Amino acid sequence: MSSGLGRLLPMSGTFGLLSLVVFGTMVASGAGVLIGLFERGIIYPFLIGFVLAGAALRRRRA
């Protein structure tokens, strides 16, 4: 894996976890403002990270 990808994957995971905390806080407070944005912020960084890691592993194998 490249060093850029090695930095990007933990950063995207951290962003997803922070979105999870904000989402939980918003649900607990009852404020429904932009809740869908934070819901997507939870899953998209992980999906993008999985795709990038898979592409890096496939490129390394070939």
Sequence and secondary structure as in RCSB ss.txt:
>XXXX:A:sequence
MSSGLGRLLPMSGTFGLLSLVVFGTMVASGAGVLIGLFERGIIYPFLIGFVLAGAALRRRRA
>XXXX:A:secstr
  HHHHHHHHHHHHHHHHHHHHHHHHHHHT  TTHHHHHHHHHHHHHHHHHHHHHHHHHHH 
